[in-house]
């Protein structure tokens, strides 16, 4: 797919991987719509792209709300008249083991990390197909390929995103659509997802169940991500998947061995790997 002159929408675009995607797309000649729930950061990110000589707008969006995704689509069409690429990138995380995860934590995580991409696909797919070609990408995680401890809600959401995008890609092929799909499964990236509760309603966040296991894991994750890959390196990977029609995007291919080993164990002795 030739992206020059095309229109891209990126959620979670005010920082991290989303901003990297938006800047990469703009540098490739695309018009970009940045969406994020953090209005001040969104304005700063949008201005950064516009000041670099590119066409971009920012639309404050809560991806957990279907009406706001629909409003995002309407704003995109009003400004640019078309949409060719959607990146469902907004996401949050909670560190807690299954059995010690509050229902509020489950709902908050799944509403954003899984329902957000579902709303995005169902809203934007018809608009993208109207253009005759295009691409939808969603950000999952290595947690979408391997369900580790202390991330139950996140694991469930990200496995769902992988299934959503694989289902979409096969459905598109079945009907000979020119639209393609891909899924981004990042390993450790230096983003602020560990601080994602900054955007959560206080009364909802107050229902979080704190546990020793969950807190130890979250502290470990915080240190790991602080030393992770620069999110700026992720944008070109996503652009490459769009232009070359690739489905899987693994920022750390070596971590794919974890998923392979899990499958081998399933076939060999039907036991779950550690």
Buried (B, 14 or more C-beta within 10 A) or exposed (E): BEBEEBBBBBBBBBBBBBBBBBBBBBBBEBBBBBBBBBEEBBBBBBEBBBEEEBBBBBBBBBBBBBEBBBBBBEBBBEBBEBBBBBBBBBBBBBBBBBEBBBEBBBBBBBBBBBBBBBBBBEBBBEBBBEBEBBBBBBBBBBBBBBBEEBBBBBBBBBBBBBBBBBEBBEEBEEEEBEBBBBBBBBBBBBBEBBEBBEBBEEEBBEEBBEBEEBEEBBEEBEEEBEEBBEBBBBBBBBBEBBEEEEBBBBBBEEBBEBBEEBEEBEEEEEEEEE
